[in-house]
């Protein structure tokens, strides 16, 4: 049987900006007490998985989440966390910290003036990100192409290091980052459900093909 690599993509625990429903891309916000507990529960559910390497974004909420998961793991003493800027969430520029509903409603209204967008699709998300970037008066927000090129470069780094090793790799990052990674990797990816905090999505890469093993999994929480 050919060798491959298995990726465990974990979304960070709930932060205070998540709780307050604020835009959170590159902004650092601490995990809430409930978010910390959920990560512990997720980590306990994964405690017997032997990871061979651990990557996060370079934002503190993912690094803190990874530390908790490793603290709960039974075979993580040999592991070092490798933060990578490539796996950051979308940068929302001057929209960072603003009420998320207001920003998404403005983007929705503007996008639908130009596109007939079906609900909950990746096409919709792409247009939303492009529109949010257009609405940023400082032009600091990332559009979809800039975001995806950054994330894709991180993925290629991991594949170059780990493809064909039969290793199991933990990647702790962000909701939109993981969704777009999965959309770019898995040919038949059609999930519209937003990722929950501390959830796990598992992808196996073998013989040049990506296969989804789990999406937005929380039933392992212990």
Phi, psi and omega in degrees: 000136184291154179272147179222211175206144180243130180252129170256107178266120182241129173281145180299162176290165181300135174252172178294328176291325171301311183300320183273004179057051179252154177296129183219102176246272180272354180290134175274131175221142182289155174292144174284162175304320178294322178296319178298316181295319179297323177294319175301316180297318178295317179298321178295325177291338180254010192298333182264003174280124179269106179274144180261341178200154182227128177235149175222174164286178178266015178264144192298328183295330178278324178294317178297319178298315180297320180299318180294316179300318180290326177298328181275347187279144184275351183219047186247008185298335184272358191265145173239136178282132179247099178287140180226124178300332183301334185262017173298160170291169174306138173276120184264008175058227184288354176279350183304132177085352181279161179303123186296319183300318181297315182294314181294325178293320177297316180295320179299313182297317181291317182296320184285350172291335187244343186222143172267094191259126174291150183295137166069019183261166176295328176300317179298314181298317179301313181294323177299313181297318177297321182289320177300320177298319179296327183281350180281111183295340180268353179059034178263343181288145178280137168275177186297317184297317179296316178300309185293321179299321178295310182295319180299322180296324176294318179299316179298324176300315180293319179295319179297327182277326196237347181300137178077016182256350188060026178273164175243121190245129176264127177234112180257116179212229198232163186302303181290327178299312181294315181302317182286329172299313181294320179296323180284337185264313191265118189300321184256025180293120182221025181282131177254352184288130178292144181287136177278153176299138178069010178285162182239133171236132188242130179231132176254132178245119184207135178056037177076009182238140175260132179234128178283122178261332179200149177226129172056040186282127174232356183287356175274351182307132181238000000 
